[in-house]
Amino acid sequence: MIDPSILRQNPEIIKKLISLGRADSTKVDLDKWLQLDKKRSDLIYEIEKFRSERNQINTNIVSRPSQEIVDQMNKLKIKIQTLEKELDKVVYEWKEILDWIPNIPFEEVPYGTGSEDNVEIKAWDPENGYFTQDKLGKNNHSANYFAKRSYNTSKDFNPRPHWEIGEKLKLFDLESGAKVSGSRFHYITGDGVLLIYGCFDLLWKKLLQEGFSPMIVPLLVKEDALYGSSHFPGDADQVYKLESKNVEDNNALYLVGSSEPSNFAFFKDRVLNLTNPIKIMARTPCFRSEVGSWGRDVRGIKRTHQFDKLEMNMIIEADDNKAREAHEYLLSLNEWLLQQLKIPYRVINMCTGDLGYYAAAKKYDIEFWTPSQNTFTELMSDSITTDYQARRLNIKYKDKDGTLRYAYTLNDTGVTNRILIAIIEHYQRSDGSLLVPDILEDYVGKKVIS
């Protein structure tokens, strides 16, 4: 959650974010929160005053107290209990609003309401390398400079969408997935599996070389883990819940949509040594309901209820500049993989209204060029969440002066099954076959899938 002192000192920043659609205006009444915050403070003061008075009386009692003292103590007890009940009610409402208040964006995050206000900061293709600044801009400016074809075919070839090529080459089976589990489920088969697993393995080995510690994590977590990583309450409708009657100890459990909640919850209530940043990674199946996207991207394997994901996470000291450095470092790992695969892509600095979940203070999306659709497709994301998650999970460290402080966290989507879409888009050939990227030939065992 956000540091409450920020809201007391700069409420106008939050009001501006709400006006831009960063938060749910029906959930965040900031003026009411400020009133509750003052009332909370006043009640705490009153309770402490009466407790102090009670303690003073106790200190002065040296023998059996008189009836007057007993009556006085009982009155104080009733006053304290009454105020505590009132405080509980105020804190509940105070926290209910606080849980919906987003993080403060970094100054370099562009203000805006949607994707049209996102800013391109990089674009790259295997033929030309990085684009010059004049080819970058807002929204889809760089689309004008990407080739309208696969980079491995002749210029007069019109690429076909991934679902046509993928099913024909038996890289995945959409019909069987729907038959077994329903819409937005699929089987990935044969060479499709080898292509995806090869990409996972490439990045996995790279991250091991970079000092990331691997984790095998729970896929079912308690509500605390999702609340702590700030996926609750904002994204609760995206999460599958197991009813408590089917779960040990009758505690409801939730399927993760990323290993991020499990990864960070591992450090809950700990005081860490952050002399060096903590770097962890986990590869897991992930599950999302995709509420709000029904009717969108219904063809192919772009938007599904189940997918694999390699997540990279970092925990660092509470320092904005160090967070920026770590953010760029994570981005460089994303770019490394795409350049190894020779997949053209762009990096966009997400505007305030398009930052996603409330913890994000800055976010990059990495999108690959999709020539069959003449557009971009999101593949990876990379976020700074400052101390927003650490406050909820109570993750602290000691700074150089020995003071306990909340840590900063960062998260990054390393690779998902969508990487197969990118490979199909850019390695298909006019005869319907698919070239295997050079770096994946050892994984797949062939140069061409036909």
C-alpha positions in Angstrom: 0.0 0.0 0.0 1.0 3.6 -0.4 2.7 5.4 2.5 -0.2 7.2 4.3 2.1 10.2 5.0 2.2 10.8 1.2 -1.6 11.2 1.1 -1.6 13.6 4.0 1.1 15.8 2.4 0.1 15.5 -1.3 -3.5 14.6 -1.7 -3.8 16.5 -5.0 -1.4 14.0 -6.7 -3.8 11.2 -6.0 -6.8 13.3 -7.1 -5.1 13.9 -10.4 -4.4 10.2 -10.9 -8.0 9.4 -10.2 -9.1 11.9 -12.8 -6.9 10.2 -15.4 -8.4 6.8 -14.6 -5.5 5.4 -12.6 -7.8 4.4 -9.7 -11.5 3.5 -9.3 -13.2 6.7 -8.4 -16.1 4.8 -6.9 -13.7 3.2 -4.4 -11.4 6.1 -3.6 -13.0 9.1 -1.8 -9.8 10.9 -0.8 -11.6 13.6 1.2 -13.4 11.0 3.2 -10.1 9.1 3.8 -8.5 12.3 5.1 -11.4 12.8 7.5 -11.1 9.2 8.6 -7.3 9.6 9.0 -7.8 12.6 11.3 -10.5 10.8 13.3 -8.2 7.8 13.6 -5.4 9.9 14.9 -7.7 11.7 17.4 -9.1 8.4 18.7 -5.6 6.9 19.1 -4.6 10.0 21.1 -7.7 9.8 23.3 -7.1 6.0 23.9 -3.5 6.6 24.8 -4.5 9.5 27.1 -6.9 7.3 29.1 -4.5 4.4 29.2 -1.8 6.7 30.6 -4.3 7.9 33.2 -5.2 4.3 34.2 -1.5 3.4 34.4 -0.8 6.4 36.6 -3.5 5.3 39.0 -2.2 1.8 39.1 1.3 3.1 39.9 0.0 5.1 42.9 -1.9 2.1 44.4 0.2 0.8 47.3 -2.6 -1.1 49.2 -6.2 -2.2 48.7 -7.8 0.5 46.5 -10.8 2.5 47.7 -14.2 2.1 46.1 -13.7 5.5 44.6 -10.5 4.3 42.8 -12.2 1.1 41.7 -15.1 3.1 40.2 -12.7 5.5 38.5 -10.8 2.5 37.0 -14.0 0.9 35.8 -15.0 4.2 34.1 -11.7 4.4 32.4 -12.0 0.8 31.2 -15.4 1.5 29.7 -14.1 4.7 28.0 -11.2 2.8 26.5 -13.3 -0.1 25.3 -15.8 2.3 23.7 -13.1 4.2 21.9 -11.4 1.1 20.8 -14.6 -0.2 19.2 -15.0 3.2 17.4 -11.3 3.0 16.3 -11.8 -0.4 14.9 -14.7 0.8 12.8 -12.8 3.9 11.6 -9.6 1.9 10.8 -11.7 -0.6 8.7 -13.1 2.2 6.6 -9.7 4.0 6.5 -8.0 0.8 5.2 -10.8 -0.1 2.8 -10.1 3.2 0.9 -6.3 2.9 1.3 -6.3 -0.5 -0.4 -7.6 1.1 -3.6 -5.2 4.0 -3.7 -2.5 3.5 -6.4 1.2 4.1 -6.1 2.7 7.5 -7.0 4.2 7.3 -10.5 7.8 8.3 -11.1 8.3 11.8 -12.6 9.3 10.3 -16.0 6.1 8.4 -16.4 3.9 10.2 -19.0 0.5 11.4 -17.8 -2.4 10.1 -19.8 -5.5 8.1 -19.8 -4.9 5.2 -22.1 -2.7 3.5 -24.7 -2.7 6.5 -27.0 -0.6 8.3 -24.4 2.1 5.6 -24.0 5.5 6.7 -25.2 7.9 4.5 -27.3 11.4 4.6 -25.9 13.1 1.9 -28.0 12.4 -0.2 -31.1 14.6 -2.8 -32.7 14.6 -5.2 -35.7 17.2 -7.7 -36.8 17.9 -5.9 -40.1 18.4 -2.3 -38.8 19.1 -2.6 -35.1 17.8 0.1 -32.8 15.6 2.7 -34.5 16.6 6.4 -34.4 14.6 8.7 -32.1 12.7 10.3 -35.1 11.1 6.9 -35.7 9.7 6.7 -32.1 6.8 8.6 -30.6 3.5 8.1 -28.9 1.0 5.3 -29.4 2.0 3.3 -32.6 4.3 5.8 -34.3 7.1 3.2 -34.9 4.7 0.9 -36.7 5.4 3.0 -39.8 9.0 1.7 -39.9 8.6 -2.0 -39.2 8.5 -4.3 -42.3 5.0 -5.5 -43.2 6.3 -9.1 -43.6 8.2 -11.8 -41.9 11.9 -11.0 -41.6 12.7 -14.4 -43.1 10.8 -14.2 -46.4 10.7 -12.2 -49.5 9.2 -8.7 -49.5 6.1 -9.7 -51.5 5.0 -12.3 -48.9 1.9 -11.5 -46.9 2.3 -13.4 -43.5 -0.6 -15.3 -42.2 -1.9 -15.2 -38.6 -0.3 -17.6 -36.1 -3.5 -19.7 -35.6 -3.5 -20.7 -39.3 0.2 -21.7 -39.3 0.2 -23.2 -35.8 -2.7 -25.5 -36.3 -1.5 -26.6 -39.8 1.9 -27.5 -38.5 0.4 -29.2 -35.4 2.2 -26.7 -33.0 -1.0 -26.4 -31.0 -4.6 -27.8 -31.0 -7.3 -25.3 -30.1 -10.3 -27.6 -30.8 -9.1 -30.3 -28.4 -8.5 -27.8 -25.7 -12.0 -26.4 -26.0 -13.4 -29.9 -26.0 -11.6 -30.9 -22.9 -11.7 -27.6 -20.9 -13.8 -25.0 -22.7 -13.0 -21.8 -24.6 -9.5 -20.2 -24.2 -7.8 -23.5 -23.4 -5.6 -25.3 -25.8 -3.0 -28.0 -26.2 0.5 -27.1 -27.3 2.0 -30.1 -29.1 5.1 -31.5 -30.7 7.5 -28.9 -32.1 5.4 -26.1 -30.5 6.4 -27.4 -27.1 10.1 -27.7 -28.1 10.1 -24.1 -29.4 8.6 -22.7 -26.2 10.7 -24.8 -23.9 13.8 -23.8 -25.8 13.0 -20.1 -25.2 12.4 -20.8 -21.5 15.7 -22.7 -21.2 17.6 -19.9 -23.0 16.4 -17.3 -20.5 16.7 -19.7 -17.5 20.4 -20.3 -18.2 21.0 -16.6 -18.8 19.4 -15.7 -15.4 21.4 -18.3 -13.6 24.5 -16.7 -15.1 23.2 -13.4 -13.8 22.9 -14.7 -10.3 19.1 -15.2 -10.0 18.1 -17.9 -7.5 15.6 -20.4 -8.9 12.4 -21.2 -6.9 9.7 -23.8 -7.2 6.7 -22.1 -5.6 3.1 -22.8 -4.6 0.6 -22.4 -7.3 -2.2 -22.2 -4.8 -1.9 -19.3 -2.3 -3.9 -17.7 0.5 -5.5 -14.4 0.1 -2.7 -12.7 2.0 -0.2 -13.4 -0.7 -2.4 -11.8 -3.4 -3.2 -8.9 -1.2 0.4 -8.5 -0.3 1.5 -8.3 -3.9 -1.4 -5.9 -4.6 -3.3 -8.2 -7.0 -6.1 -7.9 -4.4 -8.5 -6.1 -4.2 -8.0 -4.5 -7.7 -7.6 -7.6 -9.8 -9.7 -10.1 -7.7 -12.0 -10.8 -10.7 -9.0 -12.2 -12.6 -8.2 -14.9 -10.1 -9.7 -18.4 -9.8 -10.7 -19.3 -6.3 -10.9 -22.8 -4.7 -13.9 -22.9 -2.3 -12.8 -23.4 1.3 -14.8 -26.6 1.8 -12.4 -28.4 -0.6 -9.3 -27.0 1.1 -7.4 -28.1 4.2 -8.4 -26.1 7.4 -11.2 -24.6 5.4 -9.0 -21.8 4.1 -9.8 -20.5 0.6 -6.9 -20.8 -1.8 -6.4 -19.1 -5.1 -4.6 -20.1 -8.3 -1.8 -17.7 -9.1 -1.7 -15.6 -12.3 2.0 -15.2 -11.9 4.6 -16.6 -9.5 5.1 -13.0 -8.3 2.7 -13.4 -5.3 4.4 -16.6 -4.2 7.9 -15.2 -4.7 7.5 -12.1 -2.7 5.3 -13.7 0.0 8.3 -16.0 0.7 9.9 -12.9 2.3 6.9 -11.8 4.3 7.6 -10.5 7.8 11.4 -10.7 7.3 14.2 -8.3 7.8 16.6 -8.9 4.9 20.2 -8.2 4.2 20.1 -6.1 1.0 23.8 -5.3 0.7 23.3 -7.0 -2.6 19.9 -7.1 -4.3 17.9 -10.2 -4.0 17.2 -11.8 -7.4 14.8 -14.7 -7.7 13.0 -16.5 -10.6 10.3 -19.1 -11.0 8.8 -20.8 -13.9 5.2 -21.9 -13.3 1.9 -22.6 -14.9 -0.4 -19.5 -14.5 -4.1 -19.1 -14.5 -6.3 -16.0 -15.2 -10.0 -15.7 -15.7 -9.5 -12.9 -18.4 -12.7 -11.2 -17.2 -13.2 -8.1 -19.3 -11.5 -9.6 -22.3 -14.3 -11.9 -23.4 -14.8 -11.4 -27.1 -11.2 -10.1 -27.6 -8.4 -12.2 -29.1 -10.6 -15.3 -29.3 -8.5 -16.9 -32.0 -5.2 -18.6 -31.4 -3.2 -18.7 -28.2 -2.8 -15.0 -27.4 -5.3 -14.7 -24.5 -5.9 -17.9 -22.6 -6.9 -19.1 -19.1 -3.7 -21.1 -18.6 -0.2 -20.5 -19.7 3.4 -21.0 -18.6 5.5 -18.1 -17.4 9.1 -17.4 -16.3 9.0 -14.5 -13.8 12.0 -12.5 -12.6 11.8 -10.6 -9.3 14.1 -8.3 -7.4 14.2 -6.9 -3.9 16.4 -3.9 -3.3 17.1 -1.0 -1.0 14.6 1.8 -0.9 16.2 4.1 -3.4 14.5 5.5 -6.5 17.7 5.7 -8.6 18.7 2.2 -7.7 15.2 1.1 -8.6 15.6 2.8 -12.0 18.9 1.0 -12.5 17.4 -2.4 -11.6 14.4 -1.6 -13.9 16.7 -1.0 -16.9 18.7 -4.1 -16.0 15.6 -6.3 -16.1 14.6 -4.7 -19.4 18.1 -5.6 -20.8 17.4 -9.3 -20.0 14.1 -9.1 -21.9 15.8 -7.5 -24.9 18.7 -10.0 -24.8 16.2 -12.9 -25.3 14.4 -11.2 -28.2 17.6 -10.2 -29.9 18.9 -13.8 -29.6 15.7 -14.9 -31.3 15.8 -12.0 -33.8 12.3 -11.0 -33.0 11.5 -7.3 -33.8 10.0 -5.4 -30.9 9.5 -2.1 -29.2 9.6 -0.9 -25.6 6.9 1.5 -24.3 6.9 3.7 -21.2 3.3 3.2 -19.9 1.3 6.3 -19.1 -0.3 6.8 -15.7 -3.7 5.6 -16.9 -2.3 2.4 -18.4 0.1 1.3 -15.6 -1.9 -1.8 -14.7 -2.1 -2.9 -11.1 -2.0 -0.3 -8.4 1.5 -1.2 -7.1 3.3 0.0 -10.3 5.2 3.3 -10.0 6.7 2.8 -13.5 6.2 0.1 -16.1 7.7 -0.9 -19.4 5.8 -3.1 -21.8 7.8 -5.0 -24.4 5.7 -5.7 -27.5 6.8 -7.7 -30.6 5.9 -6.6 -34.1 3.0 -8.7 -35.5 3.1 -8.3 -39.3 0.1 -10.4 -40.1 -2.0 -8.0 -38.0 0.0 -4.9 -38.8 0.2 -4.1 -35.0 2.1 -4.9 -31.8 1.5 -7.7 -29.3 2.4 -7.5 -25.7 5.0 -10.1 -24.7 6.8 -8.9 -21.5 6.4 -6.3 -18.8 8.8 -4.8 -16.3 7.6 -2.8 -13.3 9.0 -0.8 -10.3 6.6 -1.1 -7.4 8.7 0.9 -4.8 7.7 -0.1 -1.2 4.0 -0.6 -2.1 4.2 -4.4 -1.9 6.8 -4.5 0.9 4.5 -2.4 3.2 1.7 -5.0 2.7 4.0 -7.9 3.2 6.1 -6.3 5.9 9.4 -6.8 4.1 12.1 -4.7 5.7 15.9 -4.2 5.8 18.3 -2.2 7.9 19.9 0.8 6.2 23.5 2.0 6.8 22.3 3.8 10.0 20.7 0.7 11.3 17.2 2.0 10.7 14.5 -0.5 9.7 13.0 0.5 6.3 10.6 -1.1 3.9 12.3 -2.6 0.9 11.6 -1.8 -2.8 10.4 -4.6 -5.2 10.5 -5.0 -8.9 8.9 -7.6 -11.2 9.4 -8.7 -14.7 7.6 -11.1 -17.1 10.5 -12.9 -18.7 8.8 -15.1 -21.2 5.4 -16.8 -21.7 3.8 -19.1 -24.3 3.2 -16.0 -26.4 6.7 -16.3 -27.6 5.5 -19.0 -29.9 3.2 -16.5 -31.6 6.2 -14.2 -32.2 8.3 -17.1 -33.7 5.4 -18.1 -36.0 4.9 -14.5 -37.2 8.6 -14.0 -38.1 9.8 -17.4 -39.2 6.9 -18.5 -41.4 7.6 -19.0 -45.1 5.5 -18.7 -48.2 5.3 -22.5 -48.6 3.6 -22.8 -45.2 6.7 -24.1 -43.4 8.4 -22.6 -40.4 12.1 -21.9 -40.1 13.5 -22.7 -36.7 15.5 -19.8 -35.1 19.2 -20.6 -35.3 19.6 -20.5 -31.5 16.7 -23.0 -31.0 17.9 -25.7 -33.6 19.5 -27.8 -30.9 16.3 -27.8 -28.8 14.0 -28.6 -31.8 16.4 -30.9 -33.6 15.7 -29.5 -37.1 16.0 -26.4 -39.2 12.6 -26.4 -40.7 9.1 -27.4 -39.4 6.9 -28.4 -42.3 
